[in-house]
């Protein structure tokens, strides 16, 4: 995983918000992200595809749902720093609050 690709992938606000949510929740599906972020499904799917191609997220199927999570090989220390920094942002904090209301507190 090249660090320049990581920064390119996270340079978009929507992708950064998705990634931040996945840092806080073990796995989310597209419908969860649509509800939490209040954005169209097509936009969420497009950004998830970019994050997948950048190797920042992985996915697995459970029945008819596809669940996304942070790639476990993605720099753990960088994950911790990002999670801490981004949690201070008001919009990101509101995303987490909506996520907890939707899927509970992990």
N, C-alpha and C positions, 0 to 999 in steps of 0.2 A: 504494500500500500504506500503510494508516494504521497508525501506530505503536501505537495502542491495541489494534488487532486483533492485532498481533504479540504483544503481551504477554498478551492473552487466550488466544491459541492456545498459547503456551508456558507457561501457568500450570498445566497438567496434567502430572504427572510422566511418564506414559506418552508423551505427545506430545513432551515435552522429551527423553526418552531416544531416541525415534525420530529427532527432529531432530538430536540430537547424533551419532548414528550416521551420518546422511546428511552431516554436516559432515566426517566422517572417511573415508567411502567414496563413490566417485563415483556409484554407483547400487546400490540394493538392491531386491529384490522382497519381496513379503509373506512368502513362505516363509523367506527369509533372516531377516527381522525376527522372525518367530515363533520360529525356532530360537535366535537370539541373545538375545532378550528373555525367552524361555520363557513366553510369554503366548499365549492363544487367538487363532486367526486372526480371529475375529469382532471382538475388541477391537482388534487391530492395524488391521484394515480400517476400522473406525469412526474411529479416530484419524487415519489417513492421509486419510480423506475430509475431516475437519475441517481438517487442515493444507493440503490442496488448496484448499478453499473460502477459506482465509485467504491464499492465494497464497504460502505459504512453501515449498511443494514443487511440482514438476512431475512429469510421468510420460511415459513412452513405451513402446510395445509392441515387444517383440522376440520373434517367433514367438508362442508361447502365454503368454509371461510379460509382466507389466507391471512396469517398473522405475521407481523413484522417486528423485528427487534434489532437492537444495536449488535453489530458484528462483534462477537466475543474477542476477536483478534484485534479489534481497534484499540489502540493505545489506552490502557486502563487509567493511567494517570491523567491523560488528556481528557478522558471522559469525566473524571472527577472535577477537574478544573472547569470544564465547560458547564457542567451541571451546576456548580456553585456560582459561577459568574452569571449565567443566564437566568437563574432563579431570582436574581435581584431585579430583573426587568419586569415592569408592570404587566405588559402584554403576555409575557411568558408565564408569569405567576398566575394570571387569569386563566391561561390554558390549563395549567396544572389543576387549578380549582375545579374547572369544568370537567376535567378528566376524572378527578376523584369522585365527583358527583355521578358521573356516568358509569365508571367501572369499579369504583371503590378505592380504598387506600391499601396499597401493597406494602 
